[in-house]
Amino acid sequence: MLMPASRSLALASTLASYLNLVQLWRALQREGIFVRQPGWAAHLSRLAVASAALTLVLIVAVAYWPDWSTWSNLTRVLRLAAVIGVASAVYVAVLFATGFRMKDLRGI
């Protein structure tokens, strides 16, 4: 468990990173370097749905295997690999099911 000072440092670092992101985004827009393209709202929606599905897989995995401390190291590694594999496959499957296509990565 993190100590209170560690939490404060983590929160400060996170907030500083987000502030830096917002400042960079605004500067790129102001200079005309970043121009919004059509289709970003749909793409972000697909990412949100896929992330929710991935999160659901992780919640189910934790509910199904709540206590990992009694397992051997090999069992932990194999089950963690299974959870990562299933969660990744669900994420990609949901992306494609919601309309994502490979051409979206190429910017065509």
Beta strands, then each sheet from edge to edge (+ up, - down):
end
